[in-house]
């Protein structure tokens, strides 16, 4: 049975300081003997800008399951709208500060182990300052209990001198591929990220080096030793808080793919 004459109103919920989600109904509820189907919009917008994303959602059906009280399908459209909203808010731009570099002993002495020419450019060991900036919305996919995230961006690397001024070292374009494992611990969705691949295109170097593979090794070391340990072990809300946002998510119990439709996973509670 389909409930007719339904009045659809926008239902907005604030996720954090950067984004809102619209989960209003897009069609009339369908009532069956054993369950009710609700089609929700599921679009994430930047705060104050409710312009629809430049792509449209594809319809999908949930698998035939009756073991849980609630099944919530998550499509590529929802994930794409979320990454677009947070990209526009600058959440994916990360700076490794002097204090964080010092805490993890990330110095030019470490950098010269990867790139020997740094010793001539920075003879004294100094903290390394990194600025990572996404240049396009990240691409994310959700499959089984794993999510994959591809980020394209740029990187700027500086040395922080003893007088607190910064000395430019190099810039480049960066592409990373990461895998995130999702588990539920004490009613929290915990994310654990693993760097799968990193590619660098060196744009300019003040130190005169040109061996990209050596710089890639240093950046991989930095992400694995400094950035990823800060993220791992946090729930997804804490993860976004780490890089600039705050969000609370419901626990994830199971995630499946559905053959022949756009769904990438569903949550059951």
C-alpha positions in Angstrom: 0.0 0.0 0.0 1.3 3.5 -0.9 0.3 6.4 1.3 -0.9 9.1 -1.1 -1.3 12.9 -0.7 2.0 13.1 1.2 3.3 16.6 1.7 7.1 16.6 1.3 9.1 19.1 3.4 12.8 19.6 3.6 14.2 17.9 6.7 17.7 19.4 7.5 20.0 18.3 10.2 23.2 20.1 11.1 26.1 17.6 11.0 28.8 20.1 12.1 30.0 23.6 11.5 30.7 22.7 7.8 27.8 20.6 6.5 24.1 19.8 6.7 22.2 16.7 5.6 18.7 16.7 3.9 17.0 13.4 4.6 13.5 14.4 3.6 11.1 12.0 1.9 11.3 12.0 -1.9 8.3 9.7 -2.5 5.3 8.4 -0.6 5.9 5.7 2.0 5.1 2.1 0.8 3.5 0.0 3.5 3.7 -3.8 3.3 2.6 -6.6 5.6 6.1 -7.1 7.1 7.8 -3.8 6.5 7.6 -0.1 5.4 9.8 1.4 2.6 10.9 5.0 3.0 12.8 6.8 0.2 14.9 9.5 1.7 16.9 12.2 -0.1 20.3 11.8 1.7 22.1 14.8 0.3 24.9 16.6 2.2 25.2 20.3 1.6 27.8 22.9 2.8 26.3 25.0 5.5 24.3 27.9 4.0 24.5 26.5 0.4 21.7 24.2 -0.5 22.5 24.0 -4.3 22.1 20.4 -5.4 25.4 18.7 -6.4 26.2 18.5 -10.2 25.2 14.8 -10.4 22.0 13.0 -9.8 21.2 9.9 -7.7 20.4 6.5 -9.2 17.6 4.5 -7.7 18.4 1.3 -5.9 16.7 -1.5 -3.9 17.8 -2.9 -0.5 18.5 -6.7 -0.3 15.6 -8.8 0.9 16.6 -9.1 4.6 14.3 -9.5 7.7 16.8 -10.1 10.5 17.1 -6.5 11.8 14.6 -3.8 12.7 16.0 -1.2 10.3 18.0 -1.3 7.1 19.5 1.9 5.7 20.9 1.9 2.2 23.9 4.2 1.4 24.4 5.0 -2.2 27.3 6.6 -4.2 25.3 9.8 -4.4 25.3 10.2 -0.6 29.0 9.6 -0.4 29.8 11.9 -3.3 27.6 14.7 -2.0 29.4 14.4 1.4 32.9 14.5 0.1 31.9 17.4 -2.2 30.5 19.4 0.7 33.5 18.8 3.0 35.9 19.5 0.1 34.2 22.9 -0.5 34.6 23.6 3.2 38.3 22.9 3.1 38.1 20.0 5.6 40.5 17.9 3.5 43.3 20.5 3.7 45.7 19.4 6.5 48.7 21.2 7.9 51.3 19.3 9.9 52.4 22.0 12.3 55.7 22.6 14.0 54.4 21.1 17.3 53.1 18.0 15.7 56.3 17.5 13.7 58.3 17.9 16.9 56.1 15.4 18.7 56.8 12.8 16.0 60.4 13.8 15.5 59.7 14.8 11.9 62.8 16.9 11.1 65.0 17.7 8.1 67.4 15.2 9.6 64.8 12.5 8.8 64.2 14.1 5.4 67.9 14.0 4.4 67.9 10.3 5.0 65.5 10.0 2.1 66.8 13.0 0.1 70.6 13.5 0.8 70.6 16.9 -1.0 68.6 18.4 1.9 71.8 18.4 4.0 73.2 21.2 1.9 70.0 23.2 1.9 69.2 22.7 5.6 72.5 21.8 7.5 70.8 22.1 10.9 68.0 19.7 11.9 64.7 21.6 12.0 61.1 20.6 12.3 59.4 20.0 8.9 56.1 21.8 8.1 53.8 20.2 5.5 50.7 21.6 3.9 48.5 19.1 2.2 45.6 20.5 0.1 43.0 18.6 -1.9 42.5 20.0 -5.4 39.3 18.1 -6.2 36.6 16.3 -4.2 37.9 12.9 -2.9 36.5 9.8 -4.5 35.1 7.4 -1.9 33.5 3.9 -2.2 32.0 1.7 0.4 32.2 -2.1 0.0 31.8 -4.9 2.5 33.3 -3.6 5.7 35.9 -1.5 3.9 35.9 2.0 2.4 38.3 3.3 -0.1 39.3 6.9 -0.5 41.3 8.5 -3.4 42.5 12.0 -2.8 44.2 14.3 -5.4 46.0 17.3 -4.1 49.1 19.3 -3.7 51.9 19.3 -1.1 54.2 22.1 0.1 57.1 21.3 2.4 59.0 23.8 4.6 61.7 23.8 7.3 60.9 25.7 10.5 64.1 27.5 11.4 65.3 28.2 15.0 64.0 31.8 14.7 60.5 30.5 13.8 60.7 31.6 10.1 60.0 29.0 7.5 62.3 28.0 4.6 60.8 26.6 1.5 62.0 23.1 0.4 59.7 21.7 -2.4 56.1 21.6 -3.8 54.4 18.9 -5.8 51.1 17.3 -6.9 50.0 14.3 -5.0 47.6 11.4 -5.5 46.9 8.9 -2.7 44.8 5.8 -2.3 43.8 4.6 1.1 41.8 1.8 2.6 39.7 2.2 5.7 38.5 -0.6 7.8 35.3 0.0 9.8 34.5 -1.7 13.1 32.0 -1.1 15.9 33.4 -0.8 19.4 31.2 0.4 22.3 28.5 1.8 20.0 31.1 3.8 18.0 32.1 3.4 14.4 35.9 3.1 14.5 37.9 3.9 11.4 41.4 2.5 10.7 43.2 3.8 7.6 45.9 2.1 5.6 47.9 4.0 2.9 47.8 1.8 -0.2 49.5 4.0 -2.8 51.1 7.4 -3.2 52.2 9.1 -6.4 54.0 12.5 -6.6 54.7 14.8 -9.4 57.5 17.2 -8.3 56.8 20.8 -9.4 59.7 22.7 -7.9 62.5 22.1 -5.5 64.7 24.7 -3.8 67.2 22.1 -2.8 68.0 21.0 -6.3 66.9 17.4 -6.2 64.8 15.7 -8.8 64.5 12.0 -7.8 60.7 11.7 -7.3 60.9 8.2 -5.8 63.0 9.4 -2.9 60.5 12.2 -2.1 57.6 9.7 -2.4 59.3 7.5 0.2 59.5 10.5 2.6 55.9 11.5 2.1 54.7 7.9 2.6 56.8 7.7 5.8 55.2 11.0 7.0 51.6 9.9 6.3 52.2 6.5 7.9 54.0 7.8 10.9 52.3 11.2 11.6 49.0 11.7 9.8 47.5 8.2 9.9 48.3 7.4 13.6 46.5 10.6 14.6 43.4 9.3 12.7 43.5 5.6 13.5 41.6 4.4 16.5 39.1 7.3 16.4 35.5 7.0 15.7 34.4 8.7 12.4 33.2 11.8 14.3 36.6 12.2 16.0 38.3 11.7 12.6 36.4 14.6 11.0 37.1 16.6 14.2 40.8 15.9 13.7 40.8 17.4 10.2 38.4 20.3 11.0 34.8 18.9 11.4 32.6 17.2 13.9 30.0 14.5 13.1 28.2 11.7 14.9 27.4 8.5 13.0 25.2 5.5 14.0 26.8 2.2 14.6 27.6 0.0 11.6 26.7 -3.6 11.9 26.8 -5.1 8.4 27.6 -3.7 4.9 26.7 -5.6 1.7 26.7 -4.8 -2.0 23.4 -5.2 -3.9 23.6 -6.7 -7.4 22.3 -4.6 -10.2 21.8 -1.4 -8.4 23.7 1.7 -7.2 23.8 0.8 -3.5 27.3 0.4 -2.1 26.3 -0.7 1.4 23.5 -0.7 4.0 23.4 -0.3 7.7 21.3 -2.5 9.9 20.2 -1.7 13.5 
